[in-house]
Amino acid sequence: MDTDGLLYGSQTPNEECLFLERLEENHYNTYTSKKHAEKNWFVGLKKNGSCKRGPRTHYGQKAILFLPLPVSSD
């Protein structure tokens, strides 16, 4: 997540690629930018599947909740 709160892909890992995972009481996970932790920017998805800008996210939105699913080894 860059300084404007946009998610992007990178060939090389850097500090903007680190996110803090939080396990919520409702069994969902949320992810916040480690670099911008003081701003409380979350990773979020819009209804159309595109990413939501960090400044437009806040705790309590459905857009920031991710449900972890088990992966089978088939």
Phi and psi restraints in degrees (range 20) as a CNS / XPLOR table:
assign (resid 1 and name C) (resid 2 and name N)
       (resid 2 and name CA) (resid 2 and name C) 1.0 -85.3 20.0 2
assign (resid 2 and name N) (resid 2 and name CA)
       (resid 2 and name C) (resid 3 and name N) 1.0 -174.5 20.0 2
assign (resid 2 and name C) (resid 3 and name N)
       (resid 3 and name CA) (resid 3 and name C) 1.0 -69.1 20.0 2
assign (resid 3 and name N) (resid 3 and name CA)
       (resid 3 and name C) (resid 4 and name N) 1.0 -15.4 20.0 2
assign (resid 3 and name C) (resid 4 and name N)
       (resid 4 and name CA) (resid 4 and name C) 1.0 -93.1 20.0 2
assign (resid 4 and name N) (resid 4 and name CA)
       (resid 4 and name C) (resid 5 and name N) 1.0 -3.5 20.0 2
assign (resid 4 and name C) (resid 5 and name N)
       (resid 5 and name CA) (resid 5 and name C) 1.0 88.7 20.0 2
assign (resid 5 and name N) (resid 5 and name CA)
       (resid 5 and name C) (resid 6 and name N) 1.0 15.2 20.0 2
assign (resid 5 and name C) (resid 6 and name N)
       (resid 6 and name CA) (resid 6 and name C) 1.0 -92.3 20.0 2
assign (resid 6 and name N) (resid 6 and name CA)
       (resid 6 and name C) (resid 7 and name N) 1.0 137.1 20.0 2
assign (resid 6 and name C) (resid 7 and name N)
       (resid 7 and name CA) (resid 7 and name C) 1.0 -81.4 20.0 2
assign (resid 7 and name N) (resid 7 and name CA)
       (resid 7 and name C) (resid 8 and name N) 1.0 143.4 20.0 2
assign (resid 7 and name C) (resid 8 and name N)
       (resid 8 and name CA) (resid 8 and name C) 1.0 -150.8 20.0 2
assign (resid 8 and name N) (resid 8 and name CA)
       (resid 8 and name C) (resid 9 and name N) 1.0 159.5 20.0 2
assign (resid 8 and name C) (resid 9 and name N)
       (resid 9 and name CA) (resid 9 and name C) 1.0 -95.2 20.0 2
assign (resid 9 and name N) (resid 9 and name CA)
       (resid 9 and name C) (resid 10 and name N) 1.0 147.0 20.0 2
assign (resid 9 and name C) (resid 10 and name N)
       (resid 10 and name CA) (resid 10 and name C) 1.0 -136.2 20.0 2
assign (resid 10 and name N) (resid 10 and name CA)
       (resid 10 and name C) (resid 11 and name N) 1.0 141.0 20.0 2
assign (resid 10 and name C) (resid 11 and name N)
       (resid 11 and name CA) (resid 11 and name C) 1.0 -70.8 20.0 2
assign (resid 11 and name N) (resid 11 and name CA)
       (resid 11 and name C) (resid 12 and name N) 1.0 -34.8 20.0 2
assign (resid 11 and name C) (resid 12 and name N)
       (resid 12 and name CA) (resid 12 and name C) 1.0 -116.2 20.0 2
assign (resid 12 and name N) (resid 12 and name CA)
       (resid 12 and name C) (resid 13 and name N) 1.0 135.7 20.0 2
assign (resid 12 and name C) (resid 13 and name N)
       (resid 13 and name CA) (resid 13 and name C) 1.0 -67.6 20.0 2
assign (resid 13 and name N) (resid 13 and name CA)
       (resid 13 and name C) (resid 14 and name N) 1.0 141.8 20.0 2
assign (resid 13 and name C) (resid 14 and name N)
       (resid 14 and name CA) (resid 14 and name C) 1.0 -146.4 20.0 2
assign (resid 14 and name N) (resid 14 and name CA)
       (resid 14 and name C) (resid 15 and name N) 1.0 -177.2 20.0 2
assign (resid 14 and name C) (resid 15 and name N)
       (resid 15 and name CA) (resid 15 and name C) 1.0 -67.2 20.0 2
assign (resid 15 and name N) (resid 15 and name CA)
       (resid 15 and name C) (resid 16 and name N) 1.0 -19.9 20.0 2
assign (resid 15 and name C) (resid 16 and name N)
       (resid 16 and name CA) (resid 16 and name C) 1.0 -77.2 20.0 2
assign (resid 16 and name N) (resid 16 and name CA)
       (resid 16 and name C) (resid 17 and name N) 1.0 -8.5 20.0 2
assign (resid 16 and name C) (resid 17 and name N)
       (resid 17 and name CA) (resid 17 and name C) 1.0 -94.3 20.0 2
assign (resid 17 and name N) (resid 17 and name CA)
       (resid 17 and name C) (resid 18 and name N) 1.0 0.5 20.0 2
assign (resid 17 and name C) (resid 18 and name N)
       (resid 18 and name CA) (resid 18 and name C) 1.0 -97.4 20.0 2
assign (resid 18 and name N) (resid 18 and name CA)
       (resid 18 and name C) (resid 19 and name N) 1.0 133.2 20.0 2
assign (resid 18 and name C) (resid 19 and name N)
       (resid 19 and name CA) (resid 19 and name C) 1.0 -130.6 20.0 2
assign (resid 19 and name N) (resid 19 and name CA)
       (resid 19 and name C) (resid 20 and name N) 1.0 147.1 20.0 2
assign (resid 19 and name C) (resid 20 and name N)
       (resid 20 and name CA) (resid 20 and name C) 1.0 -95.8 20.0 2
assign (resid 20 and name N) (resid 20 and name CA)
       (resid 20 and name C) (resid 21 and name N) 1.0 126.0 20.0 2
assign (resid 20 and name C) (resid 21 and name N)
       (resid 21 and name CA) (resid 21 and name C) 1.0 -95.6 20.0 2
assign (resid 21 and name N) (resid 21 and name CA)
       (resid 21 and name C) (resid 22 and name N) 1.0 131.6 20.0 2
assign (resid 21 and name C) (resid 22 and name N)
       (resid 22 and name CA) (resid 22 and name C) 1.0 -121.8 20.0 2
assign (resid 22 and name N) (resid 22 and name CA)
       (resid 22 and name C) (resid 23 and name N) 1.0 128.2 20.0 2
assign (resid 22 and name C) (resid 23 and name N)
       (resid 23 and name CA) (resid 23 and name C) 1.0 -88.5 20.0 2
assign (resid 23 and name N) (resid 23 and name CA)
       (resid 23 and name C) (resid 24 and name N) 1.0 117.9 20.0 2
assign (resid 23 and name C) (resid 24 and name N)
       (resid 24 and name CA) (resid 24 and name C) 1.0 -87.9 20.0 2
assign (resid 24 and name N) (resid 24 and name CA)
       (resid 24 and name C) (resid 25 and name N) 1.0 163.7 20.0 2
assign (resid 24 and name C) (resid 25 and name N)
       (resid 25 and name CA) (resid 25 and name C) 1.0 -62.9 20.0 2
assign (resid 25 and name N) (resid 25 and name CA)
       (resid 25 and name C) (resid 26 and name N) 1.0 -29.0 20.0 2
assign (resid 25 and name C) (resid 26 and name N)
       (resid 26 and name CA) (resid 26 and name C) 1.0 -87.6 20.0 2
assign (resid 26 and name N) (resid 26 and name CA)
       (resid 26 and name C) (resid 27 and name N) 1.0 15.9 20.0 2
assign (resid 26 and name C) (resid 27 and name N)
       (resid 27 and name CA) (resid 27 and name C) 1.0 71.8 20.0 2
assign (resid 27 and name N) (resid 27 and name CA)
       (resid 27 and name C) (resid 28 and name N) 1.0 11.9 20.0 2
assign (resid 27 and name C) (resid 28 and name N)
       (resid 28 and name CA) (resid 28 and name C) 1.0 -96.7 20.0 2
assign (resid 28 and name N) (resid 28 and name CA)
       (resid 28 and name C) (resid 29 and name N) 1.0 163.6 20.0 2
assign (resid 28 and name C) (resid 29 and name N)
       (resid 29 and name CA) (resid 29 and name C) 1.0 -115.2 20.0 2
assign (resid 29 and name N) (resid 29 and name CA)
       (resid 29 and name C) (resid 30 and name N) 1.0 146.7 20.0 2
assign (resid 29 and name C) (resid 30 and name N)
       (resid 30 and name CA) (resid 30 and name C) 1.0 -124.0 20.0 2
assign (resid 30 and name N) (resid 30 and name CA)
       (resid 30 and name C) (resid 31 and name N) 1.0 153.3 20.0 2
assign (resid 30 and name C) (resid 31 and name N)
       (resid 31 and name CA) (resid 31 and name C) 1.0 -129.5 20.0 2
assign (resid 31 and name N) (resid 31 and name CA)
       (resid 31 and name C) (resid 32 and name N) 1.0 126.7 20.0 2
assign (resid 31 and name C) (resid 32 and name N)
       (resid 32 and name CA) (resid 32 and name C) 1.0 -117.3 20.0 2
assign (resid 32 and name N) (resid 32 and name CA)
       (resid 32 and name C) (resid 33 and name N) 1.0 150.1 20.0 2
assign (resid 32 and name C) (resid 33 and name N)
       (resid 33 and name CA) (resid 33 and name C) 1.0 -67.8 20.0 2
assign (resid 33 and name N) (resid 33 and name CA)
       (resid 33 and name C) (resid 34 and name N) 1.0 127.2 20.0 2
assign (resid 33 and name C) (resid 34 and name N)
       (resid 34 and name CA) (resid 34 and name C) 1.0 -69.9 20.0 2
assign (resid 34 and name N) (resid 34 and name CA)
       (resid 34 and name C) (resid 35 and name N) 1.0 -38.9 20.0 2
assign (resid 34 and name C) (resid 35 and name N)
       (resid 35 and name CA) (resid 35 and name C) 1.0 -67.1 20.0 2
assign (resid 35 and name N) (resid 35 and name CA)
       (resid 35 and name C) (resid 36 and name N) 1.0 -35.4 20.0 2
assign (resid 35 and name C) (resid 36 and name N)
       (resid 36 and name CA) (resid 36 and name C) 1.0 -110.4 20.0 2
assign (resid 36 and name N) (resid 36 and name CA)
       (resid 36 and name C) (resid 37 and name N) 1.0 36.2 20.0 2
assign (resid 36 and name C) (resid 37 and name N)
       (resid 37 and name CA) (resid 37 and name C) 1.0 -61.0 20.0 2
assign (resid 37 and name N) (resid 37 and name CA)
       (resid 37 and name C) (resid 38 and name N) 1.0 -34.6 20.0 2
assign (resid 37 and name C) (resid 38 and name N)
       (resid 38 and name CA) (resid 38 and name C) 1.0 -67.8 20.0 2
assign (resid 38 and name N) (resid 38 and name CA)
       (resid 38 and name C) (resid 39 and name N) 1.0 -19.2 20.0 2
assign (resid 38 and name C) (resid 39 and name N)
       (resid 39 and name CA) (resid 39 and name C) 1.0 -90.9 20.0 2
assign (resid 39 and name N) (resid 39 and name CA)
       (resid 39 and name C) (resid 40 and name N) 1.0 -8.7 20.0 2
assign (resid 39 and name C) (resid 40 and name N)
       (resid 40 and name CA) (resid 40 and name C) 1.0 56.2 20.0 2
assign (resid 40 and name N) (resid 40 and name CA)
       (resid 40 and name C) (resid 41 and name N) 1.0 47.3 20.0 2
assign (resid 40 and name C) (resid 41 and name N)
       (resid 41 and name CA) (resid 41 and name C) 1.0 -89.6 20.0 2
assign (resid 41 and name N) (resid 41 and name CA)
       (resid 41 and name C) (resid 42 and name N) 1.0 128.1 20.0 2
assign (resid 41 and name C) (resid 42 and name N)
       (resid 42 and name CA) (resid 42 and name C) 1.0 -105.6 20.0 2
assign (resid 42 and name N) (resid 42 and name CA)
       (resid 42 and name C) (resid 43 and name N) 1.0 157.6 20.0 2
assign (resid 42 and name C) (resid 43 and name N)
       (resid 43 and name CA) (resid 43 and name C) 1.0 -78.6 20.0 2
assign (resid 43 and name N) (resid 43 and name CA)
       (resid 43 and name C) (resid 44 and name N) 1.0 129.7 20.0 2
assign (resid 43 and name C) (resid 44 and name N)
       (resid 44 and name CA) (resid 44 and name C) 1.0 -145.1 20.0 2
assign (resid 44 and name N) (resid 44 and name CA)
       (resid 44 and name C) (resid 45 and name N) 1.0 152.3 20.0 2
assign (resid 44 and name C) (resid 45 and name N)
       (resid 45 and name CA) (resid 45 and name C) 1.0 -118.7 20.0 2
assign (resid 45 and name N) (resid 45 and name CA)
       (resid 45 and name C) (resid 46 and name N) 1.0 139.3 20.0 2
assign (resid 45 and name C) (resid 46 and name N)
       (resid 46 and name CA) (resid 46 and name C) 1.0 -80.4 20.0 2
assign (resid 46 and name N) (resid 46 and name CA)
       (resid 46 and name C) (resid 47 and name N) 1.0 172.0 20.0 2
assign (resid 46 and name C) (resid 47 and name N)
       (resid 47 and name CA) (resid 47 and name C) 1.0 -61.6 20.0 2
assign (resid 47 and name N) (resid 47 and name CA)
       (resid 47 and name C) (resid 48 and name N) 1.0 -30.0 20.0 2
assign (resid 47 and name C) (resid 48 and name N)
       (resid 48 and name CA) (resid 48 and name C) 1.0 -85.0 20.0 2
assign (resid 48 and name N) (resid 48 and name CA)
       (resid 48 and name C) (resid 49 and name N) 1.0 0.5 20.0 2
assign (resid 48 and name C) (resid 49 and name N)
       (resid 49 and name CA) (resid 49 and name C) 1.0 94.8 20.0 2
assign (resid 49 and name N) (resid 49 and name CA)
       (resid 49 and name C) (resid 50 and name N) 1.0 -8.5 20.0 2
assign (resid 49 and name C) (resid 50 and name N)
       (resid 50 and name CA) (resid 50 and name C) 1.0 -79.4 20.0 2
assign (resid 50 and name N) (resid 50 and name CA)
       (resid 50 and name C) (resid 51 and name N) 1.0 160.0 20.0 2
assign (resid 50 and name C) (resid 51 and name N)
       (resid 51 and name CA) (resid 51 and name C) 1.0 -78.7 20.0 2
assign (resid 51 and name N) (resid 51 and name CA)
       (resid 51 and name C) (resid 52 and name N) 1.0 149.3 20.0 2
assign (resid 51 and name C) (resid 52 and name N)
       (resid 52 and name CA) (resid 52 and name C) 1.0 -96.4 20.0 2
assign (resid 52 and name N) (resid 52 and name CA)
       (resid 52 and name C) (resid 53 and name N) 1.0 140.1 20.0 2
assign (resid 52 and name C) (resid 53 and name N)
       (resid 53 and name CA) (resid 53 and name C) 1.0 -66.1 20.0 2
assign (resid 53 and name N) (resid 53 and name CA)
       (resid 53 and name C) (resid 54 and name N) 1.0 143.0 20.0 2
assign (resid 53 and name C) (resid 54 and name N)
       (resid 54 and name CA) (resid 54 and name C) 1.0 -52.1 20.0 2
assign (resid 54 and name N) (resid 54 and name CA)
       (resid 54 and name C) (resid 55 and name N) 1.0 -47.2 20.0 2
assign (resid 54 and name C) (resid 55 and name N)
       (resid 55 and name CA) (resid 55 and name C) 1.0 -64.8 20.0 2
assign (resid 55 and name N) (resid 55 and name CA)
       (resid 55 and name C) (resid 56 and name N) 1.0 -17.5 20.0 2
assign (resid 55 and name C) (resid 56 and name N)
       (resid 56 and name CA) (resid 56 and name C) 1.0 -90.0 20.0 2
assign (resid 56 and name N) (resid 56 and name CA)
       (resid 56 and name C) (resid 57 and name N) 1.0 -0.4 20.0 2
assign (resid 56 and name C) (resid 57 and name N)
       (resid 57 and name CA) (resid 57 and name C) 1.0 -104.6 20.0 2
assign (resid 57 and name N) (resid 57 and name CA)
       (resid 57 and name C) (resid 58 and name N) 1.0 151.5 20.0 2
assign (resid 57 and name C) (resid 58 and name N)
       (resid 58 and name CA) (resid 58 and name C) 1.0 -156.8 20.0 2
assign (resid 58 and name N) (resid 58 and name CA)
       (resid 58 and name C) (resid 59 and name N) 1.0 162.5 20.0 2
assign (resid 58 and name C) (resid 59 and name N)
       (resid 59 and name CA) (resid 59 and name C) 1.0 -60.9 20.0 2
assign (resid 59 and name N) (resid 59 and name CA)
       (resid 59 and name C) (resid 60 and name N) 1.0 136.3 20.0 2
assign (resid 59 and name C) (resid 60 and name N)
       (resid 60 and name CA) (resid 60 and name C) 1.0 105.2 20.0 2
assign (resid 60 and name N) (resid 60 and name CA)
       (resid 60 and name C) (resid 61 and name N) 1.0 -14.6 20.0 2
assign (resid 60 and name C) (resid 61 and name N)
       (resid 61 and name CA) (resid 61 and name C) 1.0 -78.2 20.0 2
assign (resid 61 and name N) (resid 61 and name CA)
       (resid 61 and name C) (resid 62 and name N) 1.0 144.3 20.0 2
assign (resid 61 and name C) (resid 62 and name N)
       (resid 62 and name CA) (resid 62 and name C) 1.0 -69.5 20.0 2
assign (resid 62 and name N) (resid 62 and name CA)
       (resid 62 and name C) (resid 63 and name N) 1.0 -26.1 20.0 2
assign (resid 62 and name C) (resid 63 and name N)
       (resid 63 and name CA) (resid 63 and name C) 1.0 -64.0 20.0 2
assign (resid 63 and name N) (resid 63 and name CA)
       (resid 63 and name C) (resid 64 and name N) 1.0 -20.5 20.0 2
assign (resid 63 and name C) (resid 64 and name N)
       (resid 64 and name CA) (resid 64 and name C) 1.0 -98.8 20.0 2
assign (resid 64 and name N) (resid 64 and name CA)
       (resid 64 and name C) (resid 65 and name N) 1.0 -0.9 20.0 2
assign (resid 64 and name C) (resid 65 and name N)
       (resid 65 and name CA) (resid 65 and name C) 1.0 -91.8 20.0 2
assign (resid 65 and name N) (resid 65 and name CA)
       (resid 65 and name C) (resid 66 and name N) 1.0 128.2 20.0 2
assign (resid 65 and name C) (resid 66 and name N)
       (resid 66 and name CA) (resid 66 and name C) 1.0 -121.9 20.0 2
assign (resid 66 and name N) (resid 66 and name CA)
       (resid 66 and name C) (resid 67 and name N) 1.0 131.9 20.0 2
assign (resid 66 and name C) (resid 67 and name N)
       (resid 67 and name CA) (resid 67 and name C) 1.0 -98.6 20.0 2
assign (resid 67 and name N) (resid 67 and name CA)
       (resid 67 and name C) (resid 68 and name N) 1.0 114.2 20.0 2
assign (resid 67 and name C) (resid 68 and name N)
       (resid 68 and name CA) (resid 68 and name C) 1.0 -71.2 20.0 2
assign (resid 68 and name N) (resid 68 and name CA)
       (resid 68 and name C) (resid 69 and name N) 1.0 134.7 20.0 2
assign (resid 68 and name C) (resid 69 and name N)
       (resid 69 and name CA) (resid 69 and name C) 1.0 -117.9 20.0 2
assign (resid 69 and name N) (resid 69 and name CA)
       (resid 69 and name C) (resid 70 and name N) 1.0 142.4 20.0 2
assign (resid 69 and name C) (resid 70 and name N)
       (resid 70 and name CA) (resid 70 and name C) 1.0 -69.8 20.0 2
assign (resid 70 and name N) (resid 70 and name CA)
       (resid 70 and name C) (resid 71 and name N) 1.0 146.8 20.0 2
assign (resid 70 and name C) (resid 71 and name N)
       (resid 71 and name CA) (resid 71 and name C) 1.0 -109.1 20.0 2
assign (resid 71 and name N) (resid 71 and name CA)
       (resid 71 and name C) (resid 72 and name N) 1.0 128.0 20.0 2
assign (resid 71 and name C) (resid 72 and name N)
       (resid 72 and name CA) (resid 72 and name C) 1.0 -84.8 20.0 2
assign (resid 72 and name N) (resid 72 and name CA)
       (resid 72 and name C) (resid 73 and name N) 1.0 155.1 20.0 2
assign (resid 72 and name C) (resid 73 and name N)
       (resid 73 and name CA) (resid 73 and name C) 1.0 -95.2 20.0 2
assign (resid 73 and name N) (resid 73 and name CA)
       (resid 73 and name C) (resid 74 and name N) 1.0 25.0 20.0 2
